Every structure is written in C-alpha cells, then in structure tokens.
Amino acid sequence: MDNSKILEAIDEQMARLQQARALLSNSAGGRNTTRRRAGRGGRRKISAQARARIAAAQKARWAKWRKAQKAA
C-alpha cells in the first residue's frame, strides 16, 4: 500500500470513531458536560419579595462595609 491509501484508511477510521463518540456523548447514558437552556424560555423570573430580600441583604452588606471603612 502506498502512503495515500494508508492515510485515506486512517481518515475513514477516524470519521467512524468520531461518529461513534458523538452518538455516545449525546445518548441518555452519556455525560454531556455542556449546560443548555433549551426549553426554559430565557431567563428565570424572580418574585418581588425575593428581589426585596436580596436588595435588603445587599444594603446591609454595604452598610457593614461603610462602617468598617469609617473605623479604619
């Protein structure tokens, strides 16, 4: 066999292995490490109460930081 035929055979084998890998990685038993937001419809919504709790906690952190800055 000449080199071109050997390289062609290697390329064919690599293509088959890549297809097999793609099938295994996308199957239910395979582990897909990419995070997808498919079917979620964009960003999650947060309630007004949750936003208020987050804002209050952040304001408390800022107040604590400012108090520490004045003391220093």
CHARMM-style PDB file with segment names, atoms N, HN, CA, C and O in Angstrom:
ATOM      1  N   MET     1       0.840  -1.193   0.000  1.00  0.00      PROA
ATOM      2  CA  MET     1       0.000   0.000   0.000  1.00  0.00      PROA
ATOM      3  C   MET     1       0.879   1.248   0.000  1.00  0.00      PROA
ATOM      4  O   MET     1       1.915   1.305   0.663  1.00  0.00      PROA
ATOM      5  N   ASP     2       0.448   2.213  -0.740  1.00  0.00      PROA
ATOM      6  HN  ASP     2      -0.394   2.167  -1.279  1.00  0.00      PROA
ATOM      7  CA  ASP     2       1.192   3.463  -0.722  1.00  0.00      PROA
ATOM      8  C   ASP     2       0.642   4.375   0.389  1.00  0.00      PROA
ATOM      9  O   ASP     2      -0.403   4.108   0.983  1.00  0.00      PROA
ATOM     10  N   ASN     3       1.364   5.426   0.635  1.00  0.00      PROA
ATOM     11  HN  ASN     3       2.212   5.643   0.152  1.00  0.00      PROA
ATOM     12  CA  ASN     3       1.023   6.309   1.758  1.00  0.00      PROA
ATOM     13  C   ASN     3      -0.361   6.930   1.633  1.00  0.00      PROA
ATOM     14  O   ASN     3      -1.052   7.079   2.640  1.00  0.00      PROA
ATOM     15  N   SER     4      -0.777   7.290   0.448  1.00  0.00      PROA
ATOM     16  HN  SER     4      -0.216   7.168  -0.370  1.00  0.00      PROA
ATOM     17  CA  SER     4      -2.079   7.948   0.280  1.00  0.00      PROA
ATOM     18  C   SER     4      -3.219   7.014   0.669  1.00  0.00      PROA
ATOM     19  O   SER     4      -4.203   7.458   1.261  1.00  0.00      PROA
ATOM     20  N   LYS     5      -3.102   5.716   0.342  1.00  0.00      PROA
ATOM     21  HN  LYS     5      -2.303   5.356  -0.140  1.00  0.00      PROA
ATOM     22  CA  LYS     5      -4.149   4.766   0.706  1.00  0.00      PROA
ATOM     23  C   LYS     5      -4.173   4.533   2.212  1.00  0.00      PROA
ATOM     24  O   LYS     5      -5.243   4.372   2.800  1.00  0.00      PROA
ATOM     25  N   ILE     6      -3.007   4.514   2.834  1.00  0.00      PROA
ATOM     26  HN  ILE     6      -2.138   4.645   2.356  1.00  0.00      PROA
ATOM     27  CA  ILE     6      -2.939   4.346   4.284  1.00  0.00      PROA
ATOM     28  C   ILE     6      -3.591   5.543   4.982  1.00  0.00      PROA
ATOM     29  O   ILE     6      -4.367   5.379   5.923  1.00  0.00      PROA
ATOM     30  N   LEU     7      -3.263   6.746   4.507  1.00  0.00      PROA
ATOM     31  HN  LEU     7      -2.632   6.880   3.743  1.00  0.00      PROA
ATOM     32  CA  LEU     7      -3.842   7.948   5.096  1.00  0.00      PROA
ATOM     33  C   LEU     7      -5.359   7.987   4.897  1.00  0.00      PROA
ATOM     34  O   LEU     7      -6.095   8.414   5.786  1.00  0.00      PROA
ATOM     35  N   GLU     8      -5.814   7.547   3.746  1.00  0.00      PROA
ATOM     36  HN  GLU     8      -5.216   7.200   3.023  1.00  0.00      PROA
ATOM     37  CA  GLU     8      -7.248   7.511   3.474  1.00  0.00      PROA
ATOM     38  C   GLU     8      -7.945   6.538   4.418  1.00  0.00      PROA
ATOM     39  O   GLU     8      -9.028   6.838   4.923  1.00  0.00      PROA
ATOM     40  N   ALA     9      -7.347   5.388   4.661  1.00  0.00      PROA
ATOM     41  HN  ALA     9      -6.468   5.145   4.252  1.00  0.00      PROA
ATOM     42  CA  ALA     9      -7.928   4.405   5.571  1.00  0.00      PROA
ATOM     43  C   ALA     9      -7.971   4.944   7.000  1.00  0.00      PROA
ATOM     44  O   ALA     9      -8.938   4.725   7.729  1.00  0.00      PROA
ATOM     45  N   ILE    10      -6.919   5.647   7.385  1.00  0.00      PROA
ATOM     46  HN  ILE    10      -6.133   5.825   6.792  1.00  0.00      PROA
ATOM     47  CA  ILE    10      -6.883   6.242   8.723  1.00  0.00      PROA
ATOM     48  C   ILE    10      -7.976   7.301   8.864  1.00  0.00      PROA
ATOM     49  O   ILE    10      -8.652   7.364   9.890  1.00  0.00      PROA
ATOM     50  N   ASP    11      -8.148   8.126   7.840  1.00  0.00      PROA
ATOM     51  HN  ASP    11      -7.599   8.074   7.006  1.00  0.00      PROA
ATOM     52  CA  ASP    11      -9.185   9.159   7.871  1.00  0.00      PROA
ATOM     53  C   ASP    11     -10.568   8.545   7.984  1.00  0.00      PROA
ATOM     54  O   ASP    11     -11.407   9.050   8.730  1.00  0.00      PROA
ATOM     55  N   GLU    12     -10.821   7.467   7.257  1.00  0.00      PROA
ATOM     56  HN  GLU    12     -10.139   7.058   6.650  1.00  0.00      PROA
ATOM     57  CA  GLU    12     -12.125   6.804   7.333  1.00  0.00      PROA
ATOM     58  C   GLU    12     -12.368   6.254   8.731  1.00  0.00      PROA
ATOM     59  O   GLU    12     -13.465   6.386   9.274  1.00  0.00      PROA
ATOM     60  N   GLN    13     -11.351   5.641   9.309  1.00  0.00      PROA
ATOM     61  HN  GLN    13     -10.460   5.533   8.867  1.00  0.00      PROA
ATOM     62  CA  GLN    13     -11.489   5.091  10.655  1.00  0.00      PROA
ATOM     63  C   GLN    13     -11.733   6.204  11.677  1.00  0.00      PROA
ATOM     64  O   GLN    13     -12.542   6.038  12.590  1.00  0.00      PROA
ATOM     65  N   MET    14     -11.042   7.333  11.528  1.00  0.00      PROA
ATOM     66  HN  MET    14     -10.385   7.468  10.786  1.00  0.00      PROA
ATOM     67  CA  MET    14     -11.237   8.463  12.433  1.00  0.00      PROA
ATOM     68  C   MET    14     -12.658   9.006  12.323  1.00  0.00      PROA
ATOM     69  O   MET    14     -13.270   9.360  13.331  1.00  0.00      PROA
ATOM     70  N   ALA    15     -13.178   9.071  11.110  1.00  0.00      PROA
ATOM     71  HN  ALA    15     -12.681   8.784  10.292  1.00  0.00      PROA
ATOM     72  CA  ALA    15     -14.545   9.557  10.914  1.00  0.00      PROA
ATOM     73  C   ALA    15     -15.544   8.636  11.604  1.00  0.00      PROA
ATOM     74  O   ALA    15     -16.496   9.107  12.226  1.00  0.00      PROA
ATOM     75  N   ARG    16     -15.332   7.317  11.496  1.00  0.00      PROA
ATOM     76  HN  ARG    16     -14.559   6.934  10.990  1.00  0.00      PROA
ATOM     77  CA  ARG    16     -16.234   6.366  12.156  1.00  0.00      PROA
ATOM     78  C   ARG    16     -16.147   6.509  13.675  1.00  0.00      PROA
ATOM     79  O   ARG    16     -17.166   6.465  14.363  1.00  0.00      PROA
ATOM     80  N   LEU    17     -14.943   6.677  14.190  1.00  0.00      PROA
ATOM     81  HN  LEU    17     -14.115   6.713  13.630  1.00  0.00      PROA
ATOM     82  CA  LEU    17     -14.781   6.833  15.636  1.00  0.00      PROA
ATOM     83  C   LEU    17     -15.419   8.128  16.140  1.00  0.00      PROA
ATOM     84  O   LEU    17     -16.014   8.147  17.217  1.00  0.00      PROA
ATOM     85  N   GLN    18     -15.300   9.203  15.370  1.00  0.00      PROA
ATOM     86  HN  GLN    18     -14.818   9.188  14.494  1.00  0.00      PROA
ATOM     87  CA  GLN    18     -15.915  10.466  15.769  1.00  0.00      PROA
ATOM     88  C   GLN    18     -17.431  10.361  15.779  1.00  0.00      PROA
ATOM     89  O   GLN    18     -18.089  10.923  16.654  1.00  0.00      PROA
ATOM     90  N   GLN    19     -17.989   9.643  14.808  1.00  0.00      PROA
ATOM     91  HN  GLN    19     -17.455   9.186  14.097  1.00  0.00      PROA
ATOM     92  CA  GLN    19     -19.439   9.434  14.795  1.00  0.00      PROA
ATOM     93  C   GLN    19     -19.877   8.634  16.009  1.00  0.00      PROA
ATOM     94  O   GLN    19     -20.875   8.964  16.651  1.00  0.00      PROA
ATOM     95  N   ALA    20     -19.134   7.582  16.326  1.00  0.00      PROA
ATOM     96  HN  ALA    20     -18.323   7.313  15.805  1.00  0.00      PROA
ATOM     97  CA  ALA    20     -19.470   6.759  17.484  1.00  0.00      PROA
ATOM     98  C   ALA    20     -19.382   7.586  18.765  1.00  0.00      PROA
ATOM     99  O   ALA    20     -20.229   7.457  19.649  1.00  0.00      PROA
ATOM    100  N   ARG    21     -18.366   8.430  18.865  1.00  0.00      PROA
ATOM    101  HN  ARG    21     -17.678   8.535  18.147  1.00  0.00      PROA
ATOM    102  CA  ARG    21     -18.208   9.266  20.054  1.00  0.00      PROA
ATOM    103  C   ARG    21     -19.365  10.251  20.173  1.00  0.00      PROA
ATOM    104  O   ARG    21     -19.888  10.472  21.265  1.00  0.00      PROA
ATOM    105  N   ALA    22     -19.762  10.842  19.051  1.00  0.00      PROA
ATOM    106  HN  ALA    22     -19.337  10.662  18.163  1.00  0.00      PROA
ATOM    107  CA  ALA    22     -20.869  11.796  19.072  1.00  0.00      PROA
ATOM    108  C   ALA    22     -22.157  11.113  19.511  1.00  0.00      PROA
ATOM    109  O   ALA    22     -22.926  11.682  20.286  1.00  0.00      PROA
ATOM    110  N   LEU    23     -22.397   9.916  19.032  1.00  0.00      PROA
ATOM    111  HN  LEU    23     -21.772   9.453  18.402  1.00  0.00      PROA
ATOM    112  CA  LEU    23     -23.595   9.189  19.433  1.00  0.00      PROA
ATOM    113  C   LEU    23     -23.576   8.869  20.918  1.00  0.00      PROA
ATOM    114  O   LEU    23     -24.599   8.996  21.592  1.00  0.00      PROA
ATOM    115  N   LEU    24     -22.433   8.459  21.432  1.00  0.00      PROA
ATOM    116  HN  LEU    24     -21.602   8.356  20.884  1.00  0.00      PROA
ATOM    117  CA  LEU    24     -22.341   8.115  22.843  1.00  0.00      PROA
ATOM    118  C   LEU    24     -22.472   9.337  23.743  1.00  0.00      PROA
ATOM    119  O   LEU    24     -23.099   9.257  24.799  1.00  0.00      PROA
ATOM    120  N   SER    25     -21.895  10.457  23.346  1.00  0.00      PROA
ATOM    121  HN  SER    25     -21.386  10.522  22.488  1.00  0.00      PROA
ATOM    122  CA  SER    25     -21.947  11.650  24.190  1.00  0.00      PROA
ATOM    123  C   SER    25     -23.341  12.263  24.216  1.00  0.00      PROA
ATOM    124  O   SER    25     -23.694  12.931  25.188  1.00  0.00      PROA
ATOM    125  N   ASN    26     -24.139  12.054  23.179  1.00  0.00      PROA
ATOM    126  HN  ASN    26     -23.853  11.510  22.390  1.00  0.00      PROA
ATOM    127  CA  ASN    26     -25.485  12.624  23.126  1.00  0.00      PROA
ATOM    128  C   ASN    26     -26.554  11.667  23.616  1.00  0.00      PROA
ATOM    129  O   ASN    26     -27.720  12.052  23.708  1.00  0.00      PROA
ATOM    130  N   SER    27     -26.196  10.442  23.929  1.00  0.00      PROA
ATOM    131  HN  SER    27     -25.249  10.129  23.853  1.00  0.00      PROA
ATOM    132  CA  SER    27     -27.197   9.485  24.385  1.00  0.00      PROA
ATOM    133  C   SER    27     -27.584   9.783  25.821  1.00  0.00      PROA
ATOM    134  O   SER    27     -26.914  10.561  26.500  1.00  0.00      PROA
ATOM    135  N   ALA    28     -28.659   9.168  26.285  1.00  0.00      PROA
ATOM    136  HN  ALA    28     -29.203   8.535  25.734  1.00  0.00      PROA
ATOM    137  CA  ALA    28     -29.149   9.408  27.644  1.00  0.00      PROA
ATOM    138  C   ALA    28     -28.145   8.942  28.683  1.00  0.00      PROA
ATOM    139  O   ALA    28     -28.020   9.560  29.740  1.00  0.00      PROA
ATOM    140  N   GLY    29     -27.432   7.870  28.403  1.00  0.00      PROA
ATOM    141  HN  GLY    29     -27.533   7.368  27.544  1.00  0.00      PROA
ATOM    142  CA  GLY    29     -26.467   7.358  29.356  1.00  0.00      PROA
ATOM    143  C   GLY    29     -25.157   8.102  29.317  1.00  0.00      PROA
ATOM    144  O   GLY    29     -24.373   8.023  30.263  1.00  0.00      PROA
ATOM    145  N   GLY    30     -24.901   8.823  28.244  1.00  0.00      PROA
ATOM    146  HN  GLY    30     -25.538   8.887  27.476  1.00  0.00      PROA
ATOM    147  CA  GLY    30     -23.659   9.564  28.114  1.00  0.00      PROA
ATOM    148  C   GLY    30     -23.674  10.800  28.978  1.00  0.00      PROA
ATOM    149  O   GLY    30     -24.738  11.258  29.397  1.00  0.00      PROA
ATOM    150  N   ARG    31     -22.526  11.334  29.242  1.00  0.00      PROA
ATOM    151  HN  ARG    31     -21.662  10.962  28.902  1.00  0.00      PROA
ATOM    152  CA  ARG    31     -22.423  12.516  30.086  1.00  0.00      PROA
ATOM    153  C   ARG    31     -22.139  13.713  29.210  1.00  0.00      PROA
ATOM    154  O   ARG    31     -21.080  13.800  28.588  1.00  0.00      PROA
ATOM    155  N   ASN    32     -23.053  14.611  29.160  1.00  0.00      PROA
ATOM    156  HN  ASN    32     -23.913  14.541  29.665  1.00  0.00      PROA
ATOM    157  CA  ASN    32     -22.908  15.824  28.376  1.00  0.00      PROA
ATOM    158  C   ASN    32     -22.552  16.953  29.323  1.00  0.00      PROA
ATOM    159  O   ASN    32     -23.361  17.320  30.175  1.00  0.00      PROA
ATOM    160  N   THR    33     -21.362  17.509  29.191  1.00  0.00      PROA
ATOM    161  HN  THR    33     -20.705  17.211  28.498  1.00  0.00      PROA
ATOM    162  CA  THR    33     -20.889  18.498  30.149  1.00  0.00      PROA
ATOM    163  C   THR    33     -21.324  19.915  29.813  1.00  0.00      PROA
ATOM    164  O   THR    33     -21.102  20.826  30.611  1.00  0.00      PROA
ATOM    165  N   THR    34     -21.935  20.126  28.663  1.00  0.00      PROA
ATOM    166  HN  THR    34     -22.116  19.387  28.015  1.00  0.00      PROA
ATOM    167  CA  THR    34     -22.371  21.477  28.324  1.00  0.00      PROA
ATOM    168  C   THR    34     -23.708  21.757  28.990  1.00  0.00      PROA
ATOM    169  O   THR    34     -24.564  20.878  29.093  1.00  0.00      PROA
ATOM    170  N   ARG    35     -23.874  22.989  29.439  1.00  0.00      PROA
ATOM    171  HN  ARG    35     -23.179  23.703  29.356  1.00  0.00      PROA
ATOM    172  CA  ARG    35     -25.143  23.366  30.054  1.00  0.00      PROA
ATOM    173  C   ARG    35     -25.974  24.068  28.992  1.00  0.00      PROA
ATOM    174  O   ARG    35     -25.518  25.004  28.335  1.00  0.00      PROA
ATOM    175  N   ARG    36     -27.174  23.604  28.846  1.00  0.00      PROA
ATOM    176  HN  ARG    36     -27.544  22.843  29.380  1.00  0.00      PROA
ATOM    177  CA  ARG    36     -28.054  24.193  27.841  1.00  0.00      PROA
ATOM    178  C   ARG    36     -29.304  24.711  28.510  1.00  0.00      PROA
ATOM    179  O   ARG    36     -29.775  24.156  29.503  1.00  0.00      PROA
ATOM    180  N   ARG    37     -29.826  25.764  27.960  1.00  0.00      PROA
ATOM    181  HN  ARG    37     -29.443  26.214  27.153  1.00  0.00      PROA
ATOM    182  CA  ARG    37     -31.047  26.353  28.494  1.00  0.00      PROA
ATOM    183  C   ARG    37     -32.225  26.033  27.595  1.00  0.00      PROA
ATOM    184  O   ARG    37     -33.212  26.767  27.576  1.00  0.00      PROA
ATOM    185  N   ALA    38     -32.128  24.952  26.858  1.00  0.00      PROA
ATOM    186  HN  ALA    38     -31.325  24.356  26.874  1.00  0.00      PROA
ATOM    187  CA  ALA    38     -33.182  24.592  25.922  1.00  0.00      PROA
ATOM    188  C   ALA    38     -34.488  24.345  26.673  1.00  0.00      PROA
ATOM    189  O   ALA    38     -34.501  23.668  27.701  1.00  0.00      PROA
ATOM    190  N   GLY    39     -35.573  24.891  26.161  1.00  0.00      PROA
ATOM    191  HN  GLY    39     -35.562  25.441  25.325  1.00  0.00      PROA
ATOM    192  CA  GLY    39     -36.879  24.657  26.729  1.00  0.00      PROA
ATOM    193  C   GLY    39     -37.200  25.499  27.945  1.00  0.00      PROA
ATOM    194  O   GLY    39     -38.292  25.376  28.500  1.00  0.00      PROA
ATOM    195  N   ARG    40     -36.296  26.338  28.372  1.00  0.00      PROA
ATOM    196  HN  ARG    40     -35.409  26.438  27.921  1.00  0.00      PROA
ATOM    197  CA  ARG    40     -36.550  27.146  29.556  1.00  0.00      PROA
ATOM    198  C   ARG    40     -37.222  28.468  29.228  1.00  0.00      PROA
ATOM    199  O   ARG    40     -37.879  29.058  30.086  1.00  0.00      PROA
ATOM    200  N   GLY    41     -37.073  28.927  28.038  1.00  0.00      PROA
ATOM    201  HN  GLY    41     -36.540  28.449  27.340  1.00  0.00      PROA
ATOM    202  CA  GLY    41     -37.705  30.185  27.666  1.00  0.00      PROA
ATOM    203  C   GLY    41     -36.965  31.401  28.177  1.00  0.00      PROA
ATOM    204  O   GLY    41     -37.597  32.398  28.529  1.00  0.00      PROA
ATOM    205  N   GLY    42     -35.657  31.350  28.229  1.00  0.00      PROA
ATOM    206  HN  GLY    42     -35.144  30.540  27.943  1.00  0.00      PROA
ATOM    207  CA  GLY    42     -34.889  32.522  28.606  1.00  0.00      PROA
ATOM    208  C   GLY    42     -34.582  32.582  30.083  1.00  0.00      PROA
ATOM    209  O   GLY    42     -34.407  31.553  30.736  1.00  0.00      PROA
ATOM    210  N   ARG    43     -34.518  33.782  30.603  1.00  0.00      PROA
ATOM    211  HN  ARG    43     -34.661  34.618  30.073  1.00  0.00      PROA
ATOM    212  CA  ARG    43     -34.127  33.984  31.999  1.00  0.00      PROA
ATOM    213  C   ARG    43     -35.253  33.586  32.946  1.00  0.00      PROA
ATOM    214  O   ARG    43     -36.434  33.644  32.606  1.00  0.00      PROA
ATOM    215  N   ARG    44     -34.844  33.182  34.143  1.00  0.00      PROA
ATOM    216  HN  ARG    44     -33.884  33.135  34.419  1.00  0.00      PROA
ATOM    217  CA  ARG    44     -35.845  32.841  35.157  1.00  0.00      PROA
ATOM    218  C   ARG    44     -36.416  34.119  35.756  1.00  0.00      PROA
ATOM    219  O   ARG    44     -35.748  35.151  35.820  1.00  0.00      PROA
ATOM    220  N   LYS    45     -37.644  34.024  36.183  1.00  0.00      PROA
ATOM    221  HN  LYS    45     -38.186  33.185  36.130  1.00  0.00      PROA
ATOM    222  CA  LYS    45     -38.285  35.175  36.809  1.00  0.00      PROA
ATOM    223  C   LYS    45     -38.123  35.048  38.321  1.00  0.00      PROA
ATOM    224  O   LYS    45     -38.165  33.953  38.883  1.00  0.00      PROA
ATOM    225  N   ILE    46     -37.939  36.194  38.957  1.00  0.00      PROA
ATOM    226  HN  ILE    46     -37.905  37.083  38.501  1.00  0.00      PROA
ATOM    227  CA  ILE    46     -37.783  36.210  40.411  1.00  0.00      PROA
ATOM    228  C   ILE    46     -38.910  37.063  40.979  1.00  0.00      PROA
ATOM    229  O   ILE    46     -39.276  38.087  40.403  1.00  0.00      PROA
ATOM    230  N   SER    47     -39.450  36.637  42.105  1.00  0.00      PROA
ATOM    231  HN  SER    47     -39.153  35.805  42.573  1.00  0.00      PROA
ATOM    232  CA  SER    47     -40.580  37.351  42.680  1.00  0.00      PROA
ATOM    233  C   SER    47     -40.128  38.684  43.260  1.00  0.00      PROA
ATOM    234  O   SER    47     -38.946  38.906  43.524  1.00  0.00      PROA
ATOM    235  N   ALA    48     -41.101  39.557  43.447  1.00  0.00      PROA
ATOM    236  HN  ALA    48     -42.061  39.377  43.233  1.00  0.00      PROA
ATOM    237  CA  ALA    48     -40.806  40.874  44.016  1.00  0.00      PROA
ATOM    238  C   ALA    48     -40.309  40.729  45.451  1.00  0.00      PROA
ATOM    239  O   ALA    48     -39.436  41.480  45.885  1.00  0.00      PROA
ATOM    240  N   GLN    49     -40.859  39.772  46.184  1.00  0.00      PROA
ATOM    241  HN  GLN    49     -41.568  39.162  45.832  1.00  0.00      PROA
ATOM    242  CA  GLN    49     -40.418  39.548  47.566  1.00  0.00      PROA
ATOM    243  C   GLN    49     -38.964  39.086  47.603  1.00  0.00      PROA
ATOM    244  O   GLN    49     -38.189  39.529  48.451  1.00  0.00      PROA
ATOM    245  N   ALA    50     -38.599  38.207  46.694  1.00  0.00      PROA
ATOM    246  HN  ALA    50     -39.228  37.847  46.005  1.00  0.00      PROA
ATOM    247  CA  ALA    50     -37.220  37.717  46.651  1.00  0.00      PROA
ATOM    248  C   ALA    50     -36.276  38.847  46.279  1.00  0.00      PROA
ATOM    249  O   ALA    50     -35.193  38.964  46.852  1.00  0.00      PROA
ATOM    250  N   ARG    51     -36.675  39.675  45.330  1.00  0.00      PROA
ATOM    251  HN  ARG    51     -37.556  39.579  44.865  1.00  0.00      PROA
ATOM    252  CA  ARG    51     -35.851  40.822  44.955  1.00  0.00      PROA
ATOM    253  C   ARG    51     -35.663  41.773  46.130  1.00  0.00      PROA
ATOM    254  O   ARG    51     -34.575  42.311  46.334  1.00  0.00      PROA
ATOM    255  N   ALA    52     -36.739  41.977  46.907  1.00  0.00      PROA
ATOM    256  HN  ALA    52     -37.623  41.540  46.741  1.00  0.00      PROA
ATOM    257  CA  ALA    52     -36.649  42.862  48.068  1.00  0.00      PROA
ATOM    258  C   ALA    52     -35.713  42.280  49.124  1.00  0.00      PROA
ATOM    259  O   ALA    52     -34.940  43.020  49.734  1.00  0.00      PROA
ATOM    260  N   ARG    53     -35.769  40.965  49.350  1.00  0.00      PROA
ATOM    261  HN  ARG    53     -36.397  40.365  48.855  1.00  0.00      PROA
ATOM    262  CA  ARG    53     -34.858  40.333  50.315  1.00  0.00      PROA
ATOM    263  C   ARG    53     -33.408  40.461  49.870  1.00  0.00      PROA
ATOM    264  O   ARG    53     -32.522  40.739  50.679  1.00  0.00      PROA
ATOM    265  N   ILE    54     -33.175  40.257  48.585  1.00  0.00      PROA
ATOM    266  HN  ILE    54     -33.894  40.031  47.928  1.00  0.00      PROA
ATOM    267  CA  ILE    54     -31.809  40.374  48.055  1.00  0.00      PROA
ATOM    268  C   ILE    54     -31.313  41.809  48.199  1.00  0.00      PROA
ATOM    269  O   ILE    54     -30.170  42.036  48.594  1.00  0.00      PROA
ATOM    270  N   ALA    55     -32.171  42.778  47.878  1.00  0.00      PROA
ATOM    271  HN  ALA    55     -33.100  42.593  47.557  1.00  0.00      PROA
ATOM    272  CA  ALA    55     -31.783  44.189  47.988  1.00  0.00      PROA
ATOM    273  C   ALA    55     -31.482  44.560  49.434  1.00  0.00      PROA
ATOM    274  O   ALA    55     -30.516  45.274  49.703  1.00  0.00      PROA
ATOM    275  N   ALA    56     -32.302  44.081  50.364  1.00  0.00      PROA
ATOM    276  HN  ALA    56     -33.086  43.501  50.145  1.00  0.00      PROA
ATOM    277  CA  ALA    56     -32.068  44.388  51.776  1.00  0.00      PROA
ATOM    278  C   ALA    56     -30.752  43.778  52.253  1.00  0.00      PROA
ATOM    279  O   ALA    56     -30.000  44.416  52.991  1.00  0.00      PROA
ATOM    280  N   ALA    57     -30.477  42.557  51.838  1.00  0.00      PROA
ATOM    281  HN  ALA    57     -31.087  42.039  51.239  1.00  0.00      PROA
ATOM    282  CA  ALA    57     -29.228  41.912  52.237  1.00  0.00      PROA
ATOM    283  C   ALA    57     -28.027  42.656  51.665  1.00  0.00      PROA
ATOM    284  O   ALA    57     -27.016  42.821  52.347  1.00  0.00      PROA
ATOM    285  N   GLN    58     -28.131  43.101  50.428  1.00  0.00      PROA
ATOM    286  HN  GLN    58     -28.953  42.967  49.873  1.00  0.00      PROA
ATOM    287  CA  GLN    58     -27.022  43.834  49.815  1.00  0.00      PROA
ATOM    288  C   GLN    58     -26.819  45.182  50.503  1.00  0.00      PROA
ATOM    289  O   GLN    58     -25.683  45.600  50.726  1.00  0.00      PROA
ATOM    290  N   LYS    59     -27.906  45.859  50.838  1.00  0.00      PROA
ATOM    291  HN  LYS    59     -28.829  45.519  50.658  1.00  0.00      PROA
ATOM    292  CA  LYS    59     -27.777  47.141  51.542  1.00  0.00      PROA
ATOM    293  C   LYS    59     -27.132  46.951  52.901  1.00  0.00      PROA
ATOM    294  O   LYS    59     -26.357  47.795  53.349  1.00  0.00      PROA
ATOM    295  N   ALA    60     -27.452  45.838  53.563  1.00  0.00      PROA
ATOM    296  HN  ALA    60     -28.082  45.152  53.199  1.00  0.00      PROA
ATOM    297  CA  ALA    60     -26.821  45.542  54.855  1.00  0.00      PROA
ATOM    298  C   ALA    60     -25.330  45.293  54.673  1.00  0.00      PROA
ATOM    299  O   ALA    60     -24.527  45.728  55.499  1.00  0.00      PROA
ATOM    300  N   ARG    61     -24.950  44.603  53.609  1.00  0.00      PROA
ATOM    301  HN  ARG    61     -25.602  44.249  52.939  1.00  0.00      PROA
ATOM    302  CA  ARG    61     -23.528  44.375  53.347  1.00  0.00      PROA
ATOM    303  C   ARG    61     -22.814  45.688  53.077  1.00  0.00      PROA
ATOM    304  O   ARG    61     -21.711  45.915  53.574  1.00  0.00      PROA
ATOM    305  N   TRP    62     -23.444  46.556  52.288  1.00  0.00      PROA
ATOM    306  HN  TRP    62     -24.341  46.372  51.884  1.00  0.00      PROA
ATOM    307  CA  TRP    62     -22.830  47.849  52.002  1.00  0.00      PROA
ATOM    308  C   TRP    62     -22.671  48.669  53.284  1.00  0.00      PROA
ATOM    309  O   TRP    62     -21.634  49.297  53.496  1.00  0.00      PROA
ATOM    310  N   ALA    63     -23.700  48.664  54.142  1.00  0.00      PROA
ATOM    311  HN  ALA    63     -24.543  48.154  53.970  1.00  0.00      PROA
ATOM    312  CA  ALA    63     -23.635  49.418  55.394  1.00  0.00      PROA
ATOM    313  C   ALA    63     -22.506  48.888  56.274  1.00  0.00      PROA
ATOM    314  O   ALA    63     -21.775  49.667  56.885  1.00  0.00      PROA
ATOM    315  N   LYS    64     -22.367  47.585  56.339  1.00  0.00      PROA
ATOM    316  HN  LYS    64     -22.962  46.952  55.842  1.00  0.00      PROA
ATOM    317  CA  LYS    64     -21.298  46.973  57.130  1.00  0.00      PROA
ATOM    318  C   LYS    64     -19.932  47.378  56.575  1.00  0.00      PROA
ATOM    319  O   LYS    64     -19.009  47.670  57.336  1.00  0.00      PROA
ATOM    320  N   TRP    65     -19.808  47.393  55.242  1.00  0.00      PROA
ATOM    321  HN  TRP    65     -20.557  47.156  54.624  1.00  0.00      PROA
ATOM    322  CA  TRP    65     -18.547  47.767  54.610  1.00  0.00      PROA
ATOM    323  C   TRP    65     -18.217  49.233  54.903  1.00  0.00      PROA
ATOM    324  O   TRP    65     -17.081  49.569  55.237  1.00  0.00      PROA
ATOM    325  N   ARG    66     -19.245  50.114  54.769  1.00  0.00      PROA
ATOM    326  HN  ARG    66     -20.168  49.841  54.498  1.00  0.00      PROA
ATOM    327  CA  ARG    66     -19.033  51.543  55.021  1.00  0.00      PROA
ATOM    328  C   ARG    66     -18.619  51.783  56.480  1.00  0.00      PROA
ATOM    329  O   ARG    66     -17.749  52.609  56.759  1.00  0.00      PROA
ATOM    330  N   LYS    67     -19.250  51.055  57.397  1.00  0.00      PROA
ATOM    331  HN  LYS    67     -19.956  50.384  57.170  1.00  0.00      PROA
ATOM    332  CA  LYS    67     -18.911  51.204  58.810  1.00  0.00      PROA
ATOM    333  C   LYS    67     -17.462  50.794  59.051  1.00  0.00      PROA
ATOM    334  O   LYS    67     -16.745  51.441  59.815  1.00  0.00      PROA
ATOM    335  N   ALA    68     -17.034  49.705  58.389  1.00  0.00      PROA
ATOM    336  HN  ALA    68     -17.616  49.180  57.768  1.00  0.00      PROA
ATOM    337  CA  ALA    68     -15.650  49.259  58.535  1.00  0.00      PROA
ATOM    338  C   ALA    68     -14.684  50.267  57.938  1.00  0.00      PROA
ATOM    339  O   ALA    68     -13.587  50.449  58.466  1.00  0.00      PROA
ATOM    340  N   GLN    69     -15.065  50.928  56.847  1.00  0.00      PROA
ATOM    341  HN  GLN    69     -15.957  50.780  56.418  1.00  0.00      PROA
ATOM    342  CA  GLN    69     -14.211  51.930  56.205  1.00  0.00      PROA
ATOM    343  C   GLN    69     -14.053  53.169  57.092  1.00  0.00      PROA
ATOM    344  O   GLN    69     -12.973  53.755  57.157  1.00  0.00      PROA
ATOM    345  N   LYS    70     -15.135  53.563  57.775  1.00  0.00      PROA
ATOM    346  HN  LYS    70     -16.012  53.086  57.722  1.00  0.00      PROA
ATOM    347  CA  LYS    70     -15.064  54.726  58.662  1.00  0.00      PROA
ATOM    348  C   LYS    70     -14.195  54.427  59.870  1.00  0.00      PROA
ATOM    349  O   LYS    70     -13.462  55.295  60.345  1.00  0.00      PROA
ATOM    350  N   ALA    71     -14.276  53.196  60.369  1.00  0.00      PROA
ATOM    351  HN  ALA    71     -14.871  52.491  59.983  1.00  0.00      PROA
ATOM    352  CA  ALA    71     -13.492  52.806  61.542  1.00  0.00      PROA
ATOM    353  C   ALA    71     -12.002  52.748  61.216  1.00  0.00      PROA
ATOM    354  O   ALA    71     -11.167  52.968  62.094  1.00  0.00      PROA
ATOM    355  N   ALA    72     -11.671  52.459  59.988  1.00  0.00      PROA
ATOM    356  HN  ALA    72     -12.349  52.280  59.275  1.00  0.00      PROA
ATOM    357  CA  ALA    72     -10.250  52.298  59.606  1.00  0.00      PROA
ATOM    358  C   ALA    72      -9.548  53.600  59.389  1.00  0.00      PROA
ATOM    359  OT1 ALA    72      -8.360  53.615  59.066  1.00  0.00      PROA
TER     360      ALA     72
END
